[in-house]
Amino acid sequence: MDKLIFWDFQGTLAHNEWMLSKALFKVLCKYEPYTEIGIEDFKKISLVGFPWQQPEKEYVNLTSSDAWWNHIEDILIKGYIKLNISEEKAAIYSKEIRQVLASGESFQLYEDTIEVLQYFMKKGYSNIILSNHIPELPKIVEKLGLSPYIIDCISSANVGYEKPNPKIYHYALKKHCNYSDIWMVGDSILADVRGPEHVGIKAVLVRSNIEETVRYYSKDLLGVKEIIK
Protein backbone atom coordinates (compact mmCIF):
# COMPACT_ATOMS: atom_id res chain seq x y z
CA MET A 1 0.00 0.00 0.00
CA ASP A 2 1.62 3.22 -1.16
CA LYS A 3 -1.49 5.42 -1.32
CA LEU A 4 -2.35 7.87 1.44
CA ILE A 5 -5.04 10.47 2.11
CA PHE A 6 -4.74 13.08 4.85
CA TRP A 7 -8.18 14.22 5.98
CA ASP A 8 -8.99 17.41 7.84
CA PHE A 9 -11.43 16.78 10.70
CA GLN A 10 -13.62 19.73 11.61
CA GLY A 11 -15.67 21.01 8.69
CA THR A 12 -14.61 18.01 6.60
CA LEU A 13 -15.37 14.74 8.40
CA ALA A 14 -17.39 16.19 11.28
CA HIS A 15 -18.96 19.45 12.35
CA ASN A 16 -19.50 21.32 15.59
CA GLU A 17 -20.48 24.87 14.72
CA TRP A 18 -19.56 27.53 17.27
CA MET A 19 -17.67 24.88 19.22
CA LEU A 20 -16.08 27.19 21.76
CA SER A 21 -19.07 29.48 22.18
CA LYS A 22 -21.33 26.52 22.94
CA ALA A 23 -18.86 25.08 25.43
CA LEU A 24 -18.45 28.39 27.24
CA PHE A 25 -22.21 28.82 27.41
CA LYS A 26 -22.81 25.27 28.62
CA VAL A 27 -20.42 25.65 31.53
CA LEU A 28 -21.88 29.04 32.45
CA CYS A 29 -25.38 27.54 32.55
CA LYS A 30 -24.15 24.76 34.81
CA TYR A 31 -23.03 27.27 37.43
CA GLU A 32 -25.55 30.02 36.70
CA PRO A 33 -28.72 28.36 35.35
CA TYR A 34 -30.68 31.60 35.44
CA THR A 35 -28.09 33.71 33.65
CA GLU A 36 -29.33 36.33 31.23
CA ILE A 37 -26.25 35.81 29.07
CA GLY A 38 -27.19 33.84 25.96
CA ILE A 39 -25.33 31.78 23.40
CA GLU A 40 -25.53 34.69 20.95
CA ASP A 41 -23.56 36.83 23.40
CA PHE A 42 -20.72 34.30 23.33
CA LYS A 43 -20.78 34.25 19.54
CA LYS A 44 -20.18 37.99 19.48
CA ILE A 45 -17.06 38.08 21.64
CA SER A 46 -13.61 37.82 20.08
CA LEU A 47 -11.32 35.12 21.46
CA VAL A 48 -7.72 35.78 20.48
CA GLY A 49 -4.62 33.70 21.09
CA PHE A 50 -5.43 30.22 19.80
CA PRO A 51 -2.45 28.61 18.06
CA TRP A 52 -4.37 28.11 14.81
CA GLN A 53 -4.91 31.87 14.59
CA GLN A 54 -1.15 32.36 14.11
CA PRO A 55 0.05 29.27 12.24
CA GLU A 56 3.33 30.92 11.28
CA LYS A 57 4.48 30.49 14.89
CA GLU A 58 5.74 27.32 16.56
CA TYR A 59 4.07 25.90 19.66
CA VAL A 60 6.40 23.06 20.56
CA ASN A 61 6.29 24.24 24.19
CA LEU A 62 2.57 23.42 24.28
CA THR A 63 2.62 19.83 23.03
CA SER A 64 1.65 18.32 26.37
CA SER A 65 -2.09 18.37 26.92
CA ASP A 66 -1.80 20.24 30.23
CA ALA A 67 0.48 22.92 28.78
CA TRP A 68 -1.85 23.45 25.82
CA TRP A 69 -4.92 23.81 27.98
CA ASN A 70 -3.19 26.12 30.45
CA HIS A 71 -2.50 28.43 27.51
CA ILE A 72 -6.07 28.14 26.24
CA GLU A 73 -7.68 28.70 29.63
CA ASP A 74 -6.13 32.16 29.80
CA ILE A 75 -7.94 33.00 26.55
CA LEU A 76 -11.23 31.58 27.79
CA ILE A 77 -11.01 33.52 31.04
CA LYS A 78 -10.75 36.75 29.05
CA GLY A 79 -13.82 35.70 27.08
CA TYR A 80 -15.91 35.29 30.20
CA ILE A 81 -14.63 38.58 31.60
CA LYS A 82 -15.80 40.35 28.43
CA LEU A 83 -19.32 39.32 29.43
CA ASN A 84 -18.90 40.86 32.88
CA ILE A 85 -18.22 37.61 34.68
CA SER A 86 -15.75 38.01 37.53
CA GLU A 87 -12.20 36.83 37.01
CA GLU A 88 -12.54 34.42 39.93
CA LYS A 89 -15.60 32.74 38.42
CA ALA A 90 -14.11 32.87 34.92
CA ALA A 91 -11.07 30.91 36.11
CA ILE A 92 -13.29 28.19 37.57
CA TYR A 93 -15.55 27.97 34.52
CA SER A 94 -12.68 27.92 32.03
CA LYS A 95 -11.13 24.85 33.61
CA GLU A 96 -14.23 22.85 32.67
CA ILE A 97 -14.11 23.65 28.95
CA ARG A 98 -11.46 20.99 28.43
CA GLN A 99 -13.76 18.24 29.68
CA VAL A 100 -16.72 19.52 27.66
CA LEU A 101 -14.82 19.59 24.37
CA ALA A 102 -12.85 16.40 25.00
CA SER A 103 -16.10 14.50 25.54
CA GLY A 104 -16.83 14.91 21.85
CA GLU A 105 -20.55 15.06 22.57
CA SER A 106 -21.23 18.07 20.35
CA PHE A 107 -19.43 16.71 17.29
CA GLN A 108 -21.47 15.11 14.53
CA LEU A 109 -20.21 13.22 11.51
CA TYR A 110 -21.35 14.28 8.07
CA GLU A 111 -23.61 11.71 6.43
CA ASP A 112 -21.02 10.78 3.81
CA THR A 113 -17.99 10.51 6.12
CA ILE A 114 -17.90 6.81 6.98
CA GLU A 115 -19.00 5.74 3.51
CA VAL A 116 -16.15 7.64 1.87
CA LEU A 117 -13.47 6.62 4.38
CA GLN A 118 -14.54 3.01 3.98
CA TYR A 119 -14.51 3.35 0.19
CA PHE A 120 -10.91 4.58 0.06
CA MET A 121 -9.79 2.03 2.61
CA LYS A 122 -11.13 -0.72 0.36
CA LYS A 123 -9.37 0.94 -2.59
CA GLY A 124 -6.06 0.45 -0.80
CA TYR A 125 -5.61 3.96 0.62
CA SER A 126 -4.42 4.63 4.16
CA ASN A 127 -6.61 7.27 5.81
CA ILE A 128 -5.00 9.67 8.29
CA ILE A 129 -6.64 12.62 10.04
CA LEU A 130 -4.46 15.75 10.05
CA SER A 131 -6.21 18.65 11.72
CA ASN A 132 -5.76 21.87 13.65
CA HIS A 133 -7.47 20.85 16.87
CA ILE A 134 -7.34 20.18 20.59
CA PRO A 135 -5.03 17.56 22.16
CA GLU A 136 -7.91 15.13 22.73
CA LEU A 137 -8.85 14.89 19.05
CA PRO A 138 -7.76 11.21 18.79
CA LYS A 139 -10.18 10.34 21.60
CA ILE A 140 -12.99 12.29 19.93
CA VAL A 141 -12.34 10.48 16.67
CA GLU A 142 -12.50 7.15 18.48
CA LYS A 143 -15.78 8.06 20.20
CA LEU A 144 -17.29 9.00 16.83
CA GLY A 145 -16.51 5.53 15.52
CA LEU A 146 -13.86 6.48 12.97
CA SER A 147 -11.02 4.34 14.33
CA PRO A 148 -11.72 1.32 12.05
CA TYR A 149 -11.25 3.52 8.97
CA ILE A 150 -8.04 5.40 9.83
CA ILE A 151 -4.49 4.42 10.73
CA ASP A 152 -3.56 7.60 12.59
CA CYS A 153 -4.98 10.86 13.93
CA ILE A 154 -2.62 13.83 14.11
CA SER A 155 -3.79 16.91 16.00
CA SER A 156 -1.78 20.11 15.66
CA ALA A 157 -1.95 20.58 19.43
CA ASN A 158 0.15 17.45 19.91
CA VAL A 159 2.70 18.43 17.26
CA GLY A 160 3.38 22.10 17.93
CA TYR A 161 2.64 23.33 14.42
CA GLU A 162 -0.59 24.49 12.83
CA LYS A 163 -1.67 24.11 9.22
CA PRO A 164 -0.67 25.72 6.86
CA ASN A 165 2.76 25.84 8.53
CA PRO A 166 4.89 23.56 6.31
CA LYS A 167 6.37 21.89 9.39
CA ILE A 168 3.15 20.09 10.27
CA TYR A 169 2.97 18.49 6.81
CA HIS A 170 6.65 17.56 6.99
CA TYR A 171 6.01 16.01 10.39
CA ALA A 172 3.14 13.93 9.00
CA LEU A 173 5.10 12.93 5.89
CA LYS A 174 8.10 11.88 7.97
CA LYS A 175 5.90 9.85 10.30
CA HIS A 176 4.25 8.13 7.34
CA CYS A 177 7.06 7.99 4.81
CA ASN A 178 6.33 4.86 2.78
CA TYR A 179 3.82 6.43 0.42
CA SER A 180 4.19 7.78 -3.11
CA ASP A 181 0.59 8.80 -3.92
CA ILE A 182 -0.41 11.36 -1.29
CA TRP A 183 -3.50 13.58 -1.04
CA MET A 184 -5.03 16.05 1.41
CA VAL A 185 -8.79 16.63 1.66
CA GLY A 186 -10.29 19.52 3.62
CA ASP A 187 -12.52 22.58 3.71
CA SER A 188 -9.85 25.30 4.07
CA ILE A 189 -8.13 26.73 1.00
CA LEU A 190 -5.08 27.77 3.03
CA ALA A 191 -4.76 24.90 5.49
CA ASP A 192 -5.94 22.03 3.31
CA VAL A 193 -5.03 23.10 -0.23
CA ARG A 194 -2.35 25.79 -0.52
CA GLY A 195 -0.35 24.52 2.44
CA PRO A 196 -0.22 20.89 1.30
CA GLU A 197 0.45 21.86 -2.31
CA HIS A 198 3.43 23.92 -1.14
CA VAL A 199 5.10 20.73 0.11
CA GLY A 200 4.10 18.58 -2.85
CA ILE A 201 0.83 17.07 -1.61
CA LYS A 202 -2.12 16.99 -4.01
CA ALA A 203 -5.18 18.57 -2.42
CA VAL A 204 -8.96 18.56 -2.76
CA LEU A 205 -11.12 21.37 -1.40
CA VAL A 206 -14.51 20.23 -0.06
CA ARG A 207 -17.59 21.74 1.59
CA SER A 208 -16.40 25.28 0.94
CA ASN A 209 -17.37 28.23 -1.20
CA ILE A 210 -14.69 28.59 -3.85
CA GLU A 211 -13.19 32.05 -3.52
CA GLU A 212 -10.17 31.38 -5.70
CA THR A 213 -9.08 28.86 -8.27
CA VAL A 214 -8.32 25.39 -7.00
CA ARG A 215 -7.41 22.39 -9.12
CA TYR A 216 -9.63 19.89 -7.33
CA TYR A 217 -12.98 20.69 -5.72
CA SER A 218 -16.04 18.79 -4.52
CA LYS A 219 -19.09 20.10 -2.71
CA ASP A 220 -19.06 16.99 -0.50
CA LEU A 221 -16.97 13.91 0.23
CA LEU A 222 -18.85 11.70 -2.21
CA GLY A 223 -17.43 13.71 -5.09
CA VAL A 224 -13.89 12.98 -3.90
CA LYS A 225 -14.36 9.42 -5.17
CA GLU A 226 -14.44 10.85 -8.69
CA ILE A 227 -11.23 12.83 -8.15
CA ILE A 228 -8.93 10.46 -6.27
CA LYS A 229 -8.75 7.19 -8.17
C-alpha positions as CSV (number, residue, x, y, z in Angstrom):
1,M,0.0,0.0,0.0
2,D,1.6,3.2,-1.2
3,K,-1.5,5.4,-1.3
4,L,-2.3,7.9,1.4
5,I,-5.0,10.5,2.1
6,F,-4.7,13.1,4.8
7,W,-8.2,14.2,6.0
8,D,-9.0,17.4,7.8
9,F,-11.4,16.8,10.7
10,Q,-13.6,19.7,11.6
11,G,-15.7,21.0,8.7
12,T,-14.6,18.0,6.6
13,L,-15.4,14.7,8.4
14,A,-17.4,16.2,11.3
15,H,-19.0,19.5,12.3
16,N,-19.5,21.3,15.6
17,E,-20.5,24.9,14.7
18,W,-19.6,27.5,17.3
19,M,-17.7,24.9,19.2
20,L,-16.1,27.2,21.8
21,S,-19.1,29.5,22.2
22,K,-21.3,26.5,22.9
23,A,-18.9,25.1,25.4
24,L,-18.4,28.4,27.2
25,F,-22.2,28.8,27.4
26,K,-22.8,25.3,28.6
27,V,-20.4,25.6,31.5
28,L,-21.9,29.0,32.4
29,C,-25.4,27.5,32.5
30,K,-24.1,24.8,34.8
31,Y,-23.0,27.3,37.4
32,E,-25.5,30.0,36.7
33,P,-28.7,28.4,35.3
34,Y,-30.7,31.6,35.4
35,T,-28.1,33.7,33.7
36,E,-29.3,36.3,31.2
37,I,-26.2,35.8,29.1
38,G,-27.2,33.8,26.0
39,I,-25.3,31.8,23.4
40,E,-25.5,34.7,21.0
41,D,-23.6,36.8,23.4
42,F,-20.7,34.3,23.3
43,K,-20.8,34.2,19.5
44,K,-20.2,38.0,19.5
45,I,-17.1,38.1,21.6
46,S,-13.6,37.8,20.1
47,L,-11.3,35.1,21.5
48,V,-7.7,35.8,20.5
49,G,-4.6,33.7,21.1
50,F,-5.4,30.2,19.8
51,P,-2.4,28.6,18.1
52,W,-4.4,28.1,14.8
53,Q,-4.9,31.9,14.6
54,Q,-1.2,32.4,14.1
55,P,0.0,29.3,12.2
56,E,3.3,30.9,11.3
57,K,4.5,30.5,14.9
58,E,5.7,27.3,16.6
59,Y,4.1,25.9,19.7
60,V,6.4,23.1,20.6
61,N,6.3,24.2,24.2
62,L,2.6,23.4,24.3
63,T,2.6,19.8,23.0
64,S,1.7,18.3,26.4
65,S,-2.1,18.4,26.9
66,D,-1.8,20.2,30.2
67,A,0.5,22.9,28.8
68,W,-1.8,23.4,25.8
69,W,-4.9,23.8,28.0
70,N,-3.2,26.1,30.4
71,H,-2.5,28.4,27.5
72,I,-6.1,28.1,26.2
73,E,-7.7,28.7,29.6
74,D,-6.1,32.2,29.8
75,I,-7.9,33.0,26.6
76,L,-11.2,31.6,27.8
77,I,-11.0,33.5,31.0
78,K,-10.8,36.7,29.0
79,G,-13.8,35.7,27.1
80,Y,-15.9,35.3,30.2
81,I,-14.6,38.6,31.6
82,K,-15.8,40.4,28.4
83,L,-19.3,39.3,29.4
84,N,-18.9,40.9,32.9
85,I,-18.2,37.6,34.7
86,S,-15.8,38.0,37.5
87,E,-12.2,36.8,37.0
88,E,-12.5,34.4,39.9
89,K,-15.6,32.7,38.4
90,A,-14.1,32.9,34.9
91,A,-11.1,30.9,36.1
92,I,-13.3,28.2,37.6
93,Y,-15.6,28.0,34.5
94,S,-12.7,27.9,32.0
95,K,-11.1,24.8,33.6
96,E,-14.2,22.8,32.7
97,I,-14.1,23.6,29.0
98,R,-11.5,21.0,28.4
99,Q,-13.8,18.2,29.7
100,V,-16.7,19.5,27.7
101,L,-14.8,19.6,24.4
102,A,-12.9,16.4,25.0
103,S,-16.1,14.5,25.5
104,G,-16.8,14.9,21.8
105,E,-20.6,15.1,22.6
106,S,-21.2,18.1,20.4
107,F,-19.4,16.7,17.3
108,Q,-21.5,15.1,14.5
109,L,-20.2,13.2,11.5
110,Y,-21.4,14.3,8.1
111,E,-23.6,11.7,6.4
112,D,-21.0,10.8,3.8
113,T,-18.0,10.5,6.1
114,I,-17.9,6.8,7.0
115,E,-19.0,5.7,3.5
116,V,-16.1,7.6,1.9
117,L,-13.5,6.6,4.4
118,Q,-14.5,3.0,4.0
119,Y,-14.5,3.4,0.2
120,F,-10.9,4.6,0.1
121,M,-9.8,2.0,2.6
122,K,-11.1,-0.7,0.4
123,K,-9.4,0.9,-2.6
124,G,-6.1,0.5,-0.8
125,Y,-5.6,4.0,0.6
126,S,-4.4,4.6,4.2
127,N,-6.6,7.3,5.8
128,I,-5.0,9.7,8.3
129,I,-6.6,12.6,10.0
130,L,-4.5,15.7,10.1
131,S,-6.2,18.6,11.7
132,N,-5.8,21.9,13.7
133,H,-7.5,20.8,16.9
134,I,-7.3,20.2,20.6
135,P,-5.0,17.6,22.2
136,E,-7.9,15.1,22.7
137,L,-8.8,14.9,19.0
138,P,-7.8,11.2,18.8
139,K,-10.2,10.3,21.6
140,I,-13.0,12.3,19.9
141,V,-12.3,10.5,16.7
142,E,-12.5,7.2,18.5
143,K,-15.8,8.1,20.2
144,L,-17.3,9.0,16.8
145,G,-16.5,5.5,15.5
146,L,-13.9,6.5,13.0
147,S,-11.0,4.3,14.3
148,P,-11.7,1.3,12.0
149,Y,-11.3,3.5,9.0
150,I,-8.0,5.4,9.8
151,I,-4.5,4.4,10.7
152,D,-3.6,7.6,12.6
153,C,-5.0,10.9,13.9
154,I,-2.6,13.8,14.1
155,S,-3.8,16.9,16.0
156,S,-1.8,20.1,15.7
157,A,-1.9,20.6,19.4
158,N,0.2,17.5,19.9
159,V,2.7,18.4,17.3
160,G,3.4,22.1,17.9
161,Y,2.6,23.3,14.4
162,E,-0.6,24.5,12.8
163,K,-1.7,24.1,9.2
164,P,-0.7,25.7,6.9
165,N,2.8,25.8,8.5
166,P,4.9,23.6,6.3
167,K,6.4,21.9,9.4
168,I,3.1,20.1,10.3
169,Y,3.0,18.5,6.8
170,H,6.7,17.6,7.0
171,Y,6.0,16.0,10.4
172,A,3.1,13.9,9.0
173,L,5.1,12.9,5.9
174,K,8.1,11.9,8.0
175,K,5.9,9.9,10.3
176,H,4.3,8.1,7.3
177,C,7.1,8.0,4.8
178,N,6.3,4.9,2.8
179,Y,3.8,6.4,0.4
180,S,4.2,7.8,-3.1
181,D,0.6,8.8,-3.9
182,I,-0.4,11.4,-1.3
183,W,-3.5,13.6,-1.0
184,M,-5.0,16.0,1.4
185,V,-8.8,16.6,1.7
186,G,-10.3,19.5,3.6
187,D,-12.5,22.6,3.7
188,S,-9.8,25.3,4.1
189,I,-8.1,26.7,1.0
190,L,-5.1,27.8,3.0
191,A,-4.8,24.9,5.5
192,D,-5.9,22.0,3.3
193,V,-5.0,23.1,-0.2
194,R,-2.4,25.8,-0.5
195,G,-0.3,24.5,2.4
196,P,-0.2,20.9,1.3
197,E,0.5,21.9,-2.3
198,H,3.4,23.9,-1.1
199,V,5.1,20.7,0.1
200,G,4.1,18.6,-2.9
201,I,0.8,17.1,-1.6
202,K,-2.1,17.0,-4.0
203,A,-5.2,18.6,-2.4
204,V,-9.0,18.6,-2.8
205,L,-11.1,21.4,-1.4
206,V,-14.5,20.2,-0.1
207,R,-17.6,21.7,1.6
208,S,-16.4,25.3,0.9
209,N,-17.4,28.2,-1.2
210,I,-14.7,28.6,-3.9
211,E,-13.2,32.0,-3.5
212,E,-10.2,31.4,-5.7
213,T,-9.1,28.9,-8.3
214,V,-8.3,25.4,-7.0
215,R,-7.4,22.4,-9.1
216,Y,-9.6,19.9,-7.3
217,Y,-13.0,20.7,-5.7
218,S,-16.0,18.8,-4.5
219,K,-19.1,20.1,-2.7
220,D,-19.1,17.0,-0.5
221,L,-17.0,13.9,0.2
222,L,-18.8,11.7,-2.2
223,G,-17.4,13.7,-5.1
224,V,-13.9,13.0,-3.9
225,K,-14.4,9.4,-5.2
226,E,-14.4,10.8,-8.7
227,I,-11.2,12.8,-8.2
228,I,-8.9,10.5,-6.3
229,K,-8.7,7.2,-8.2
